[in-house]
Amino acid sequence: MIILYGARPMWGLPDPSPFVTKAELLLKMAGLGYERKFGDFKKAPKGKFPWIDDNGVLVPDSTLIRLHIEKTRGFDFDKGLSKEEAGIVWAFEKLCEDHLYFALVAQRWVDDTNFERGPRAFFSMIPAPLRPIMVPLIRRGVRKSLHAQGFGRYSAEEGRALVARAFGALAAYLDTRDFFGGKEPCGADASIFPAIQGALCPLFDGYFREEAEKLPVLKAYVARMEARFYPKA
Ligand SMILES: N[C@@H](CCC(=O)N[C@@H](CS)C(=O)NCC(=O)O)C(=O)O
């Protein structure tokens, strides 16, 4: 049995981390049995969520998890796609992970109201007297990493223009398809779905959600993916 380490379902999302949801979807798509466990960052092989324990083999990083499943189970996440389509959806996947993800982090962690509604809950595990020290320290670390990555240097106006362009590109591709895989989901859907679902999460306000909400095709896509992979009992 594979164990998937991440956080847990929160905020109406399968996991606060889009990368954990991606790993879970890859396991579901490949038809592999798994159990979810709350991870201890100190034990994370690369210091980040997610990682899996595949019968003693620890595999960190959602994309490395995909490569591991492909290699060990022979599963083809691009089944039915032409080489060109596989290339395009891979680029869309990385647009979500290496660009839009940082807008999501900025929305949740930099904005005070959003922080109180969301990430503040992560600190409930640490003793109350330490929180006044730890919370500002960790938020400062997040702001620094956003600055180093670059997204943190954009004004709200600039950030809005960039995410609008990215969501527009995703919506344009989806316009004639049910999924990024076409009629059926492919590996890239495992990554793109949590990025858009996270943007549309009603708990958080700001331009990131507003720009995603302007595109009904994105909402319809999230609803289709939720119905397929997280059907309501
Ligand atoms: N490239 C990694 C990114 C994973 C990632 O950034 N995880 C975040 C949660 S969304 C994390 O664990 N952050 C903690 C940290 O950076 O200390 C993947 O695809 O799994």
Ligand as a Chemical Component Dictionary entry (heavy atoms), coordinates in Angstrom:
data_LIG
# 
_chem_comp.id                   LIG 
_chem_comp.type                 NON-POLYMER 
_chem_comp.pdbx_formal_charge   0 
_chem_comp.three_letter_code    LIG 
# 
loop_
_chem_comp_atom.comp_id 
_chem_comp_atom.atom_id 
_chem_comp_atom.alt_atom_id 
_chem_comp_atom.type_symbol 
_chem_comp_atom.charge 
_chem_comp_atom.model_Cartn_x 
_chem_comp_atom.model_Cartn_y 
_chem_comp_atom.model_Cartn_z 
_chem_comp_atom.pdbx_ordinal 
LIG N1  N1  N 0 7.941 20.900 -6.722 1  
LIG C1  C1  C 0 7.227 20.474 -5.545 2  
LIG C2  C2  C 0 6.588 21.657 -4.851 3  
LIG C3  C3  C 0 5.979 21.258 -3.513 4  
LIG C4  C4  C 0 5.662 22.456 -2.635 5  
LIG O1  O1  O 0 6.027 23.610 -2.928 6  
LIG N2  N2  N 0 5.016 22.172 -1.506 7  
LIG C5  C5  C 0 4.670 23.197 -0.546 8  
LIG C6  C6  C 0 3.225 23.072 -0.108 9  
LIG S1  S1  S 0 2.157 23.621 -1.374 10 
LIG C7  C7  C 0 5.517 23.018 0.700  11 
LIG O2  O2  O 0 5.648 21.917 1.199  12 
LIG N3  N3  N 0 6.066 24.110 1.220  13 
LIG C8  C8  C 0 6.798 24.098 2.441  14 
LIG C9  C9  C 0 8.106 24.789 2.314  15 
LIG O3  O3  O 0 8.465 25.238 1.207  16 
LIG O4  O4  O 0 8.779 24.863 3.338  17 
LIG C10 C10 C 0 6.195 19.418 -5.952 18 
LIG O5  O5  O 0 5.814 19.376 -7.129 19 
LIG O6  O6  O 0 5.822 18.592 -5.114 20 
# 
loop_
_chem_comp_bond.comp_id 
_chem_comp_bond.atom_id_1 
_chem_comp_bond.atom_id_2 
_chem_comp_bond.value_order 
_chem_comp_bond.pdbx_ordinal 
LIG N1  C1  SING 1  
LIG C1  C2  SING 2  
LIG C1  C10 SING 3  
LIG C2  C3  SING 4  
LIG C3  C4  SING 5  
LIG C4  O1  DOUB 6  
LIG C4  N2  SING 7  
LIG N2  C5  SING 8  
LIG C5  C6  SING 9  
LIG C5  C7  SING 10 
LIG C6  S1  SING 11 
LIG C7  O2  DOUB 12 
LIG C7  N3  SING 13 
LIG N3  C8  SING 14 
LIG C8  C9  SING 15 
LIG C9  O3  DOUB 16 
LIG C9  O4  SING 17 
LIG C10 O5  DOUB 18 
LIG C10 O6  SING 19 
# 
